[in-house]
Structure formats: C-alpha cells, structure tokens
Amino acid sequence: MDLHLHDLAYQRKIGHLIEVLDQPDFWGQLVRGVRSFIDFDNWVVLCFSPAGPPQVFSENPGADGGTDMLFLDYLNGLYLLDPFFVASRDHPRSGLVLLDEVAPENFAATDYYRLYFHLNIVADEIQFNCRLDATRTLCFSMGRGSRYRPEEVAALSVMAGWVVPLMSQRHKLECLRDVVPVAPAAPEAPTPRDTAADQAFGRLQGSRLTPREVEIGQLMLGGFSAKDIAQKLGISVETVRAHKKHIYAKLEINSQSELFAIFYQGQPAAPD
C-alpha cells in the first residue's frame, strides 16, 4: 500500500484528536487540526434546537478576547433567520453542509445578510453537522472572507468522515461529565409557530399577528421568495402575498427593511 505525506499527516492529526478527546481544550484542538489543512477566519461550535436559542459549546474569541457583540445579537434572535438553523430544523442531517445548499435564492438581498452575515461572516460559511437526535444538531461552523474553492470543499467532505464522529463522541463525553450544560431534547415535534419569532413580533403593542403570519414573516426575512414559502408551507403564492399584505397592514409598515427593524428591535436585550 502506497502512503503519501498528506495521508500520514491526516493519520497523525486523527490520532492526536482521539488522544485529546476528553481534554477541556478539545474543540480548540479540533479547530487547529482542521485549520492545518483548510484555512478559515472565524468559527463556532454550537447546538441547534427548535426548543430555544443555539447552545454554544466553544467559539472564536473576539478581537479583544471577549464575545463579539454581533454574535450576541445572533444568539438573541437573529439565528432564526440563519439558513443553517432553518435547514437543521426542517431537514436535520449529519455531514458537510454548504451555504449554497441551504441559503434561499433571495438570501443575499436580505437585511439579515447585509447587516449581520456580510459583516460577521463576510463571504462564505461551511458547517460540519452531527445530528444528535430528531430535533438537535451539533454544528462546527467555519466562516471566512473568501469563497471556499471546489478542491477545498472536496477536502472538507473527506474530513467529515472523521470530524463528525469525533464531534459525536465528544458530545457524549460532555453529557456524561457535565462539562457544559446540555439542553434536553424536545419531547414533542415543534409547532409551526416559532416561539422566539412570535415573541419578537408580539412585543409590539397591537400587532396581533397570527401564528401563520409570524411564520411567513420569519421566512420572508430569511430570504425565501413567495414561491419558496408557498412550497414550504403547502399553500398558494396568492395566499402568501395576502398574508404579506396583512402583516404590513397590522404593523403599519411598507417594506421588508421595516419588518426586519421591527423583528430586530423585538429581540431581548443582551445581558450586561
């Protein structure tokens, strides 16, 4: 059997990560291991669940060593517009997940993209996903200021074969040792009405949005077109447009930018 230097480097890296699987700095070691093959600018390890905000296991420190304020905005509610969150909620799976696979066609035109994603991620994002159960997905997200090249995506696809199992085993250890608190799986399938989104819009006195209007408003802000929303919810495009008119009328607004401002202002304030 012929072994190349690159193959040996992979084997050494995997062996090292297995060795430190139970160490406190495992996530940092995993980041450095992946980064030794593929470069990226920022990262976070978190768990998506429809039961509440993402649970952060480890994250890239801010420039001052603290938590990035933009990331706090994400955890406070903007995650509801994240195409990776929406995809993991609706179609959870393990493996490598690309932004191009989950982002709706109008994603780059949304205020979420312009005011958060473009500032925080800049150009591209890829995730290693590990499906934990029917509702929760553990994600290792890597963002950077340039697009991932096809050969890099191919390499990451190969690496998913050992990164995802390591993520799964580490999560089991953290559950056993209570290294970090782990939110329990939701006992029932989530309802179509997203509680966090509903609360964001519901903080406005007199809005009186229906559950369906809250759901459609969230999808609109996430970049889904009327056609996409209709297909996703099993309703007609005309019905989607009618709901949009009702949302705008109830909130007394005329644009999606105003809708985003209302949604953003309705998120809970970041803790001091």
N, C-alpha and C positions, 0 to 999 in steps of 0.2 A: 504494500500500500504506500503510495506517494503522499507525503505530508509537506505542505508549503509553510513558510514562515507565518503567513496570515492565519492558517489553520492552528498552528501552535499557539499563536497569540490569543485566539479565541479560547482554546482549551485552558490556557493559564488563567485567563480572565474568569471563565466559568468556575474553575476550581477555587479561585480566591473568593468569589462571591458566595459559593457554597460554604466556605470556611467561616465567613463573617456573617452568615445568615442570621445568627442570634445576637449580633452585636448592636449596640444603640445607634451606631452610625451606618447601618446597612444601607439606608436609602441614599445617603451621600456617596457611599462606595459604589452603589449601582449607577448613580448619575455619572460618576467619574469613569466607570467601566464602559458605559455606552458612549460617553463623550470621547473616549480614546479612539473610537472608530468613526463616529459621526459627530460633527460639531453642531451645537445649538446654543442659543443665547440665554434662555430662561426656562425654568422647569417647575413643576409642582406634582406632588403625589397626593391624590385625593380620592374620596369615595363618593360617587353619585348615588342618590336615592331619592325617589319621589316623595319620601316621607319628610324631607326637610332640606336645609342648605347642605352643600357639599361638606364632608368632614375631611379636614386637611391632616395628612399624615406627616408630610415634610414639604418644605417649599424653598425656592430660591430666595436668599435674603436680598432685601433692597440695597440700594447704593450706600445707605447709611448703616446697614446691618440690621435694620428693623423691617417691619412689614410694609409693603408697598400699599399706599392709600388706594390706588386704583384696584388692587386686589381685594381690599376690604369692601369696596363698592360691589365687586363681583360677588363676594360671599353674602352681602346684604340683600341681594336680589337680582343683580344683572345675570347671574348664572342661568336664570330662567330663559334667557334669550340666547344662550350659548348653544350652537348647533350640536356640539359634542354631548351636552347634557340632554338635549331633546332626543338625539339618536339613542343614547343609552337608556333613556326612559321608555322610548317606544319600541326599540329593537335592540335590546342588550345582547352583546356578543363579546367573545374574547378574541384577541389578536391585535394586529396593527390597524389603526383607523386613521384615515387621512381627512384633512379639512375638505378637500374637493369631493369626498364621498358623502359627507353629511351636511354641508352648507347648502341652503336653498338658493335658487337662482338669483334672488334679489339681495343676498346677504351683504355684498359689498356696498349696496346703496342705503343700508340701514344706518340710523343714528347710533345704534349699538356698535356697529363696525367702525364708524367714523370717530366716535367719542370714547370708545373703550378699546376695542380689538386692535385698531390701527395704531393706537398709542402704546398699548401694552405688549402686544404680540408682534406687531409691525407687518409681517408679510405672510408667514405660514405657521402651521401648527400640526403636529402629529402626536398620536397617543398610542401607548401600549395599554390595551384594556384587558382586564381579568374579571370575567363575570363571576361574582361570588354566589349569587342565588337568583331567584326570579326577579328581584327588584333592585339589587345593589351591584354596582360595577366599580372595581378599583382601577384607577387610571394613573398612568405615569405620562404626563403631558410635557412635550418639548416644543417651545416656540423659538422662532428666530427671525432675523431681519431680512433674510433672503429665502427664496423658494427652495425646497428640497429637490435635488436633481433625481431623475429616474434611477440612476445607479445607487444613490443613497437610500431611496425608498426600497429598492430591492435588497440592499444590505440589512436595513431595519426589519424587513419582512423575515429574513433568515434569523436575525437575532431574536425576534419574537418567540421563536421556538424554545429559547432558554430563559428569556427575560420574564415572560408571562408566568411560567411555572415557579420561578423564584419569587415573583410577587405574590403568588398564591400561598406558597409555603411561609413566607414572611408574615402575611396576614394571619395565618393560623397561629403562628408563634405569638403575635401581638395579642390575639384574642386570649390565648392561654395564659400569657404572662401579664395581661392588662397593661402593656407598655403604653398604649393610648386607649382612651375610651372608644368603644366601638358601638355605634348605634344599632339596635336590633332591627332585624328585617321587618318590614311592614306586614302585619298579619293578614291584610287583605289587599287585593289589587287596588291601585289608586283610582279615584274617581276622575272623570274628565275635568272636573273643576280643580284647578291648581290653587291650593290654599294661599301660598305666598303671593301669587299674582292677584288673587282675589282681594287679599288684604291691602296690597299696594293701591289698587284702584278704589277699594272700599273706604280708604281713609278720606276720600273726597266726599264732603257732605253733599247729599242729594244726587250722587252719580247713578245709583240704582241700576247698575249693570247686572244683567242676568248671567248665570254661570256660562252659558254659551257665548255671550258677548265678551266675557273675560277671557275665555279660551281663544276666541278668534282674535281679540286684541293682542294677546301674547304672541300668537303665531305671526300676525302682521308685523309686529316689532322685530321678530326674529328673521324677517326677510322672506317669508312664504308668500307667494302670489295668491290671488283669489282662486286660481285654478288649483294650485297645490293644496290650499286649505280645503277646498271642496272635496278633492280626492282623499285627503287625510281624514276628514270627518264624515265622509259619505253623504254630502249634501250638494246642492246645485251651486254653481257660480253665482247665480242671481240671488240665492239665499245669503251667500257670504257677503255680497255687496249690500244687501238690505241690512244685515247686521252691522256692517261698517257704518252705514248712514245713521243707524240708531245709536251706535257708540259715540260718534261725533256729535250728534244732537244732544245726547244726555250730558256729555262732558263740555258742551259748548265750545268745540274746537273745529278747526278747518283743515288740519294737516296731520300727517303721521309724526312729524317732529314735535308737535304739541302733545300728541299722545305719548311719545317717549318721555317728554319732560314731566308729564303727569305721573307716569309709571315710575320714573327715577325719583321724583320728589316724594313718592309714596312709600319708598323703601325705608325700613327702620334706620335710625341714625347709628353710625359706627360708635362702639363703646370708647370711652376716654382711656 
